Amino acid sequence: MNEATGASSPKSVPVSGSQLADVVAQQLEAMLSAGNYDAVKVLLQPVQPVDIAEAIGNIPLVLQGLAFRLLSKNEAIEVYENLDPAVQQSLLDRLRSSEVLELVEEMSPDDRVRLFDELPAKVVRRLLAELSPAERRVTAQLLGYEQETAGRLMTTEFIDLKEFHSAAQALTIVRRRATETETIYSLYVTDRERHLTGILSLRDLVTADPEDLIGHVMTRDVVNVSTDTDQEEVARAIQRYDFLAVPVVDREQRLVGIVTVDDVIDVIEQEATRDLYAAGAVQAGDEDDYFQSNLFTVARRRVVWLAALVVANGFTTQVIAMNGFVLNQVVLLAAFIPLLIGTGGNVGAQSSTVVIRGLSTQRIQALGPMKAVVREAIAGALLGLLMLVVVVPFAWWKGEGPLVGAAVGISLMAITTLAATAGAALPLLFDKMGLDPALMSAPFITTATDVAGVLIYLRTAAWLLNHTNVAPS
């Protein structure tokens, strides 16, 4: 406990980041409500900006602007960049125009563009007009690239050197520009036309002889991405090569920016969220804002897909109605319909899950699409064969004869094989067509196998009734 202010340091609390933010938020709210502003400054001084941002987001709206104003200028910028978009917009409404302009002016270009993507167009135009000419030019440049591309994701704050610089000169440049750039651990070398010609790490620079020329110590084989490269491809490049940042070049191979690993982590989280929503047949927004949405928005995002699935499931009802004569002769056949379609749906969902994940990580390319489908089809057949050991004897016993057991056994093998094949083939087909493979997720595969499974089962039972001497019990 701090005797002067009554504030306890959150450093002493052995909790995770989110728990720490909750603890800070509780103390922050109490101190602000009591008007103990000196205690707030002491409380927040040792806390990381990302935890301060989460804590501010967890306190009432009327206190958020007050808490933010108590931060130092540099800390306020870092905290603001880590706030949720909704909180960022709320603070813009509560801060004075001069404070807003100063805050937006000092933000890094990539974070500023992400903020502008969330703001109304009218507000963006006003803020752009009030920015300094240099920041306005950079921001307009980034906003001109397509969304979810390297150009929209990159920052223009990086250090570039020339081949004729000595190591000593380069270190002087790094020291001078370090506070203005996103990262200094990767340094880029360009020619007079700003074409990317090489790269070197800060370690290579520090360990080089002071008189060595950059052109002699740099690496000329540079991995880079283009401004129109999809953000998922950028993430894969950084993951594959263990980069802290990857350079971005335009069509003329001029260096225009870099994408850093912290931005890529946000991309991975965003893409994973979308895939999970698609896998659950939920229409996702651009951000993971599901739990901040109102109930009408939640229902709207779900009802579209549910309506499509209801229509598709109507085909299952139609198939049963068209083959009702089989069920009239052997009523017990109806008891095994849920087992068969449930098994088919589960097998299809498993296959689609592994294939969609394989496409996302690009691991499936090593095997090949056709081999992947065949592999899953064989796996489905083996699964059906293994389940026959339990299901067929039970069906035979309940049916008091071979008819039901034979119908269930044949159908089970066919359904699991078909479900696994469809679960693998449909996402691959969507990917080939340029569509999101995650759309062919568990709910759709399950619905498709339901229709096919019921049809296979009832037609198999009808064939057995017509072509065998086995009479129904």
C-alpha positions as CSV (number, residue, x, y, z in Angstrom):
1,M,0.0,0.0,0.0
2,N,1.3,3.4,-0.9
3,E,0.9,5.5,2.2
4,A,0.8,8.8,0.3
5,T,-2.0,7.9,-2.0
6,G,-3.6,4.8,-0.7
7,A,-2.9,3.0,-4.0
8,S,-1.6,-0.6,-4.1
9,S,0.8,-1.5,-6.9
10,P,-0.7,-4.0,-9.4
11,K,2.8,-5.5,-9.9
12,S,2.4,-7.3,-6.6
13,V,-0.7,-9.2,-7.8
14,P,0.3,-12.6,-9.3
15,V,-2.3,-12.7,-12.0
16,S,-2.5,-13.0,-15.8
17,G,-2.9,-10.0,-18.1
18,S,-6.7,-10.1,-18.2
19,Q,-7.0,-10.6,-14.5
20,L,-4.6,-7.8,-13.9
21,A,-6.7,-5.5,-16.1
22,D,-9.8,-6.4,-14.0
23,V,-8.0,-5.6,-10.8
24,V,-6.7,-2.3,-12.2
25,A,-10.2,-1.5,-13.5
26,Q,-11.8,-2.0,-10.1
27,Q,-9.2,0.2,-8.3
28,L,-9.3,2.8,-11.1
29,E,-13.1,3.1,-10.9
30,A,-13.0,3.5,-7.2
31,M,-10.2,6.2,-7.3
32,L,-11.8,8.2,-10.1
33,S,-15.2,8.1,-8.3
34,A,-13.5,9.4,-5.2
35,G,-11.6,12.1,-7.1
36,N,-8.2,10.7,-6.0
37,Y,-6.4,11.6,-9.2
38,D,-2.9,11.4,-7.8
39,A,-3.6,7.8,-6.7
40,V,-4.7,7.0,-10.3
41,K,-1.3,8.2,-11.7
42,V,0.6,6.0,-9.2
43,L,-1.7,3.1,-9.9
44,L,-1.2,3.2,-13.7
45,Q,2.5,4.1,-13.7
46,P,3.9,0.5,-13.6
47,V,1.1,-1.0,-15.7
48,Q,1.7,-1.9,-19.4
49,P,-0.3,0.1,-22.0
50,V,-2.2,-2.9,-23.2
51,D,-3.4,-3.6,-19.7
52,I,-4.3,0.1,-19.1
53,A,-6.3,0.0,-22.3
54,E,-8.3,-3.0,-21.2
55,A,-8.9,-1.6,-17.8
56,I,-10.2,1.7,-19.2
57,G,-12.5,-0.3,-21.5
58,N,-13.9,-2.0,-18.4
59,I,-14.9,1.1,-16.4
60,P,-18.1,3.2,-17.0
61,L,-18.1,5.5,-20.0
62,V,-18.3,8.7,-17.9
63,L,-15.0,7.8,-16.3
64,Q,-13.1,6.6,-19.4
65,G,-12.3,10.1,-20.7
66,L,-11.2,11.2,-17.3
67,A,-8.9,8.2,-16.9
68,F,-7.4,8.8,-20.3
69,R,-6.7,12.5,-19.6
70,L,-4.6,11.5,-16.6
71,L,-2.1,9.6,-18.8
72,S,1.1,11.2,-20.1
73,K,1.2,12.2,-23.8
74,N,3.4,9.3,-24.9
75,E,1.6,6.8,-22.8
76,A,-1.8,8.0,-24.0
77,I,-0.9,7.3,-27.6
78,E,0.2,3.8,-26.8
79,V,-2.9,3.1,-24.7
80,Y,-5.2,4.6,-27.4
81,E,-3.7,2.3,-30.1
82,N,-4.6,-0.7,-27.9
83,L,-8.2,0.3,-27.1
84,D,-11.2,-1.5,-28.6
85,P,-12.6,0.4,-31.6
86,A,-15.8,1.2,-29.7
87,V,-13.9,2.8,-26.9
88,Q,-11.7,4.7,-29.3
89,Q,-14.7,6.2,-30.9
90,S,-16.3,7.1,-27.6
91,L,-13.1,8.9,-26.5
92,L,-13.0,10.9,-29.7
93,D,-16.5,12.2,-28.9
94,R,-15.5,13.1,-25.3
95,L,-12.1,14.7,-25.9
96,R,-11.7,18.3,-27.1
97,S,-10.9,18.8,-30.8
98,S,-7.3,19.8,-30.1
99,E,-6.7,16.7,-28.0
100,V,-8.2,14.5,-30.7
101,L,-6.1,16.0,-33.4
102,E,-2.9,15.7,-31.4
103,L,-3.7,12.1,-30.6
104,V,-4.5,11.1,-34.2
105,E,-1.5,13.0,-35.4
106,E,0.9,11.1,-33.2
107,M,-0.5,7.6,-33.9
108,S,1.5,5.2,-36.1
109,P,0.1,5.3,-39.7
110,D,-1.2,1.7,-39.6
111,D,-3.0,2.2,-36.3
112,R,-4.5,5.4,-37.6
113,V,-5.8,3.7,-40.7
114,R,-7.4,1.0,-38.6
115,L,-9.1,3.7,-36.5
116,F,-10.3,5.5,-39.6
117,D,-11.8,2.2,-40.9
118,E,-14.1,2.2,-37.9
119,L,-15.1,5.9,-38.0
120,P,-17.9,7.5,-40.1
121,A,-16.7,8.8,-43.5
122,K,-17.6,12.4,-42.4
123,V,-15.4,12.2,-39.3
124,V,-12.5,10.7,-41.3
125,R,-12.6,13.5,-43.9
126,R,-12.5,16.1,-41.1
127,L,-9.6,14.5,-39.3
128,L,-7.7,14.0,-42.6
129,A,-8.1,17.7,-43.4
130,E,-6.7,18.7,-40.0
131,L,-3.6,16.4,-40.2
132,S,-0.2,17.7,-41.1
133,P,0.6,17.5,-44.8
134,A,3.1,14.6,-44.2
135,E,0.8,12.5,-42.1
136,R,-2.2,13.3,-44.4
137,R,-0.2,12.0,-47.4
138,V,0.8,8.8,-45.6
139,T,-2.7,8.1,-44.3
140,A,-4.3,8.7,-47.7
141,Q,-1.7,6.4,-49.3
142,L,-2.6,3.6,-46.9
143,L,-6.3,4.2,-47.2
144,G,-5.9,3.9,-51.0
145,Y,-5.0,0.2,-50.8
146,E,-7.6,-2.6,-50.7
147,Q,-8.7,-3.7,-47.3
148,E,-7.0,-6.9,-45.9
149,T,-3.9,-6.4,-48.1
150,A,-0.3,-5.8,-47.1
151,G,-0.6,-2.2,-48.3
152,R,-3.5,-1.5,-45.9
153,L,-1.8,-3.4,-43.0
154,M,1.7,-1.9,-43.3
155,T,3.4,1.0,-41.6
156,T,5.6,3.5,-43.3
157,E,7.8,4.0,-40.2
158,F,11.0,2.0,-40.9
159,I,14.7,2.7,-41.2
160,D,16.3,2.5,-44.7
161,L,20.0,2.7,-45.4
162,K,22.2,3.0,-48.4
163,E,24.9,0.6,-49.6
164,F,27.6,3.3,-49.5
165,H,26.9,4.0,-45.8
166,S,29.5,2.7,-43.4
167,A,28.5,0.7,-40.3
168,A,29.3,3.7,-38.1
169,Q,27.2,6.0,-40.3
170,A,24.3,3.5,-40.2
171,L,24.4,3.3,-36.4
172,T,24.2,7.0,-36.2
173,I,21.1,7.0,-38.5
174,V,19.5,4.2,-36.4
175,R,20.1,6.2,-33.2
176,R,18.6,9.3,-34.7
177,R,15.5,7.7,-36.1
178,A,14.9,4.9,-33.5
179,T,12.2,6.8,-31.6
180,E,10.2,7.5,-34.9
181,T,10.1,4.0,-36.2
182,E,8.0,0.9,-35.5
183,T,11.0,-1.4,-35.2
184,I,14.8,-1.1,-35.5
185,Y,15.7,-4.8,-35.4
186,S,15.3,-5.2,-39.2
187,L,17.1,-2.6,-41.3
188,Y,16.4,-2.2,-45.1
189,V,18.8,-1.1,-47.8
190,T,17.5,0.8,-50.8
191,D,19.1,2.5,-53.9
192,R,18.5,6.1,-55.0
193,E,15.1,5.2,-56.5
194,R,14.1,3.5,-53.2
195,H,14.3,0.0,-54.8
196,L,14.8,-2.7,-52.1
197,T,18.3,-4.1,-52.6
198,G,19.1,-5.7,-49.3
199,I,18.4,-6.3,-45.6
200,L,20.4,-6.6,-42.4
201,S,19.6,-7.1,-38.8
202,L,20.6,-4.8,-36.0
203,R,22.9,-7.5,-34.7
204,D,24.7,-7.7,-38.0
205,L,25.2,-3.9,-37.9
206,V,26.4,-3.8,-34.3
207,T,28.9,-6.6,-34.8
208,A,30.2,-5.2,-38.1
209,D,33.5,-3.3,-38.3
210,P,32.7,0.5,-38.1
211,E,34.4,1.0,-41.5
212,D,32.6,-1.8,-43.3
213,L,30.2,-0.7,-46.0
214,I,26.5,-1.7,-45.6
215,G,26.7,-3.2,-49.1
216,H,29.3,-5.7,-47.9
217,V,27.5,-6.9,-44.7
218,M,23.9,-6.9,-45.9
219,T,21.9,-9.8,-47.3
220,R,20.8,-9.3,-50.9
221,D,18.3,-12.2,-50.9
222,V,15.3,-10.4,-49.4
223,V,11.9,-12.0,-48.8
224,N,9.2,-9.4,-49.4
225,V,5.5,-9.0,-50.2
226,S,3.6,-6.7,-52.5
227,T,1.2,-4.0,-51.5
228,D,-1.7,-6.1,-52.9
229,T,-0.7,-9.4,-51.2
230,D,-3.5,-10.8,-49.0
231,Q,-3.0,-10.3,-45.3
232,E,-3.2,-14.1,-44.7
233,E,-0.3,-14.6,-47.1
234,V,1.7,-11.9,-45.2
235,A,1.0,-13.7,-41.9
236,R,2.2,-17.0,-43.5
237,A,5.5,-15.4,-44.7
238,I,6.3,-14.0,-41.3
239,Q,5.4,-17.3,-39.6
240,R,7.5,-19.3,-42.1
241,Y,10.6,-17.2,-41.9
242,D,10.3,-16.2,-38.2
243,F,10.5,-12.5,-39.1
244,L,9.8,-9.6,-36.8
245,A,8.8,-7.7,-39.9
246,V,8.5,-8.2,-43.6
247,P,9.1,-5.4,-46.2
248,V,6.4,-4.3,-48.6
249,V,7.2,-3.2,-52.1
250,D,5.1,-1.7,-54.9
251,R,4.9,-2.8,-58.5
252,E,8.2,-1.1,-59.3
253,Q,9.9,-3.0,-56.4
254,R,10.2,0.2,-54.4
255,L,10.1,-0.2,-50.6
256,V,7.0,1.5,-49.3
257,G,6.5,0.0,-45.9
258,I,6.8,-2.9,-43.5
259,V,4.3,-5.2,-41.8
260,T,5.3,-6.1,-38.2
261,V,4.7,-9.3,-36.3
262,D,2.3,-7.6,-33.8
263,D,0.0,-6.6,-36.7
264,V,0.2,-10.1,-38.1
265,I,-0.9,-11.6,-34.7
266,D,-4.1,-9.4,-35.0
267,V,-4.6,-10.7,-38.5
268,I,-4.3,-14.3,-37.4
269,E,-6.8,-13.7,-34.6
270,Q,-9.2,-12.0,-37.0
271,E,-9.0,-14.8,-39.6
272,A,-9.4,-17.5,-36.9
273,T,-12.4,-15.8,-35.6
274,R,-14.0,-15.6,-39.0
275,D,-13.3,-19.3,-39.7
276,L,-14.8,-20.3,-36.3
277,Y,-17.9,-18.2,-37.0
278,A,-18.2,-19.8,-40.5
279,A,-17.7,-23.3,-39.0
280,G,-20.7,-22.6,-36.7
281,A,-22.8,-21.1,-39.5
282,V,-22.7,-17.7,-37.9
283,Q,-22.3,-14.6,-40.1
284,A,-19.3,-12.8,-38.7
285,G,-18.6,-9.1,-38.8
286,D,-15.3,-7.6,-39.7
287,E,-14.1,-7.7,-36.1
288,D,-14.7,-10.0,-33.2
289,D,-17.5,-7.8,-31.8
290,Y,-20.1,-10.5,-31.3
291,F,-20.4,-10.1,-27.6
292,Q,-20.6,-6.4,-27.9
293,S,-23.5,-6.6,-30.4
294,N,-27.1,-6.2,-29.4
295,L,-29.5,-9.1,-29.5
296,F,-31.1,-8.1,-32.8
297,T,-27.7,-8.1,-34.5
298,V,-26.9,-11.5,-33.0
299,A,-30.2,-13.0,-34.2
300,R,-29.7,-11.4,-37.7
301,R,-26.3,-13.0,-38.0
302,R,-27.6,-16.4,-37.1
303,V,-31.0,-16.5,-38.8
304,V,-29.6,-16.2,-42.4
305,W,-27.7,-19.5,-42.1
306,L,-30.3,-21.2,-40.0
307,A,-33.0,-20.4,-42.6
308,A,-30.8,-21.9,-45.3
309,L,-30.2,-25.0,-43.2
310,V,-34.0,-25.4,-42.5
311,V,-34.7,-25.3,-46.2
312,A,-32.0,-27.9,-46.8
313,N,-33.3,-30.1,-44.1
314,G,-36.7,-30.0,-45.7
315,F,-35.2,-32.3,-48.4
316,T,-34.7,-34.9,-45.6
317,T,-38.3,-34.7,-44.7
318,Q,-39.2,-35.1,-48.4
319,V,-37.0,-38.2,-48.8
320,I,-38.7,-39.8,-45.8
321,A,-42.1,-39.0,-47.1
322,M,-41.3,-40.4,-50.6
323,N,-40.1,-43.7,-49.0
324,G,-42.8,-44.0,-46.4
325,F,-44.0,-47.4,-47.8
326,V,-40.7,-48.9,-46.5
327,L,-41.3,-47.6,-43.0
328,N,-44.9,-48.9,-43.1
329,Q,-43.6,-52.4,-43.8
330,V,-40.8,-52.3,-41.2
331,V,-41.5,-49.7,-38.6
332,L,-38.3,-50.4,-36.7
333,L,-36.2,-49.0,-39.6
334,A,-37.2,-45.5,-38.4
335,A,-35.5,-46.1,-35.1
336,F,-32.1,-46.2,-36.7
337,I,-32.4,-43.1,-38.9
338,P,-31.0,-40.7,-36.2
339,L,-28.1,-43.1,-35.6
340,L,-27.1,-43.2,-39.2
341,I,-27.5,-39.5,-40.1
342,G,-25.8,-38.5,-36.9
343,T,-22.9,-40.7,-37.6
344,G,-22.7,-39.4,-41.2
345,G,-22.8,-35.8,-40.0
346,N,-20.1,-36.4,-37.4
347,V,-17.7,-38.1,-39.9
348,G,-18.3,-35.4,-42.5
349,A,-17.7,-32.7,-40.0
350,Q,-14.4,-34.3,-38.9
351,S,-13.2,-34.5,-42.5
352,S,-14.2,-31.0,-43.4
353,T,-12.5,-29.7,-40.2
354,V,-9.1,-31.3,-41.0
355,V,-9.3,-30.3,-44.6
356,I,-10.2,-26.6,-43.9
357,R,-7.4,-26.5,-41.3
358,G,-5.0,-28.0,-43.8
359,L,-6.0,-25.4,-46.4
360,S,-5.5,-22.6,-43.8
361,T,-2.0,-23.8,-42.9
362,Q,-1.2,-24.8,-46.4
363,R,-0.1,-28.3,-45.2
364,I,-2.6,-30.0,-47.5
365,Q,-0.6,-28.9,-50.6
366,A,2.2,-31.3,-49.8
367,L,-0.3,-34.2,-50.0
368,G,-2.3,-32.9,-52.9
369,P,-6.1,-32.3,-53.1
370,M,-7.0,-35.6,-54.8
371,K,-4.9,-37.7,-52.4
372,A,-6.5,-35.9,-49.5
373,V,-10.0,-36.7,-50.7
374,V,-9.0,-40.4,-51.3
375,R,-7.4,-40.6,-47.9
376,E,-10.5,-39.2,-46.2
377,A,-12.7,-41.6,-48.2
378,I,-10.7,-44.6,-47.0
379,A,-10.7,-43.3,-43.5
380,G,-14.5,-43.0,-43.7
381,A,-14.8,-46.6,-44.9
382,L,-12.6,-47.8,-42.1
383,L,-14.7,-45.9,-39.5
384,G,-17.8,-47.4,-40.9
385,L,-16.3,-50.9,-40.8
386,L,-15.2,-50.4,-37.1
387,M,-18.7,-49.2,-36.1
388,L,-20.3,-52.2,-37.9
389,V,-19.0,-54.4,-35.1
390,V,-21.3,-52.8,-32.6
391,V,-24.2,-51.5,-34.6
392,V,-25.1,-54.5,-36.8
393,P,-25.4,-57.1,-34.0
394,F,-27.6,-54.6,-32.1
395,A,-29.8,-53.9,-35.1
396,W,-30.0,-57.6,-35.9
397,W,-31.1,-58.4,-32.4
398,K,-33.6,-55.5,-32.2
399,G,-35.0,-56.4,-35.6
400,E,-35.3,-60.1,-34.7
401,G,-33.9,-61.0,-38.1
402,P,-31.3,-60.0,-40.8
403,L,-33.3,-57.3,-42.7
404,V,-32.8,-54.4,-40.3
405,G,-29.2,-55.4,-39.5
406,A,-28.3,-55.8,-43.2
407,A,-29.9,-52.4,-44.1
408,V,-28.2,-50.6,-41.3
409,G,-24.8,-52.3,-42.0
410,I,-24.8,-51.5,-45.7
411,S,-26.0,-48.0,-45.2
412,L,-23.6,-47.3,-42.4
413,M,-20.6,-48.2,-44.6
414,A,-22.0,-46.2,-47.6
415,I,-22.9,-43.1,-45.4
416,T,-19.5,-42.9,-43.6
417,T,-17.6,-43.2,-46.8
418,L,-19.8,-40.7,-48.6
419,A,-19.7,-38.2,-45.7
420,A,-15.9,-38.4,-45.4
421,T,-15.5,-37.9,-49.1
422,A,-17.9,-34.9,-49.2
423,G,-16.4,-33.4,-46.1
424,A,-13.0,-33.4,-47.8
425,A,-14.1,-32.6,-51.4
426,L,-16.5,-29.7,-50.8
427,P,-14.0,-27.4,-49.0
428,L,-11.4,-28.1,-51.6
429,L,-13.9,-27.4,-54.4
430,F,-14.8,-24.0,-52.7
431,D,-11.1,-23.2,-52.4
432,K,-10.6,-24.0,-56.1
433,M,-13.5,-21.7,-57.0
434,G,-12.0,-18.8,-55.0
435,L,-14.6,-19.0,-52.2
436,D,-13.9,-19.4,-48.5
437,P,-13.5,-23.1,-47.7
438,A,-14.8,-22.5,-44.2
439,L,-18.3,-22.0,-45.7
440,M,-18.4,-25.8,-46.2
441,S,-18.3,-26.4,-42.5
442,A,-19.9,-28.8,-40.1
443,P,-23.6,-27.5,-40.3
444,F,-23.6,-27.7,-44.2
445,I,-21.8,-31.0,-44.4
446,T,-24.1,-32.5,-41.7
447,T,-27.2,-31.3,-43.6
448,A,-26.0,-32.6,-46.9
449,T,-25.2,-36.0,-45.4
450,D,-28.5,-36.1,-43.7
451,V,-30.4,-36.0,-47.0
452,A,-28.0,-38.5,-48.7
453,G,-27.9,-40.8,-45.7
454,V,-31.7,-41.1,-45.3
455,L,-32.0,-41.7,-49.1
456,I,-29.3,-44.4,-49.0
457,Y,-30.8,-46.1,-46.0
458,L,-34.4,-46.3,-47.1
459,R,-33.5,-47.2,-50.7
460,T,-31.2,-50.0,-49.4
461,A,-34.0,-51.3,-47.1
462,A,-36.5,-51.2,-50.1
463,W,-34.0,-53.1,-52.3
464,L,-33.6,-55.8,-49.6
465,L,-37.4,-56.1,-49.2
466,N,-37.8,-56.6,-53.0
467,H,-34.8,-58.8,-53.8
468,T,-34.5,-61.1,-50.8
469,N,-36.6,-63.8,-49.2
470,V,-36.3,-62.1,-45.8
471,A,-39.7,-61.1,-44.5
472,P,-40.2,-58.3,-42.1
473,S,-40.9,-59.3,-38.5
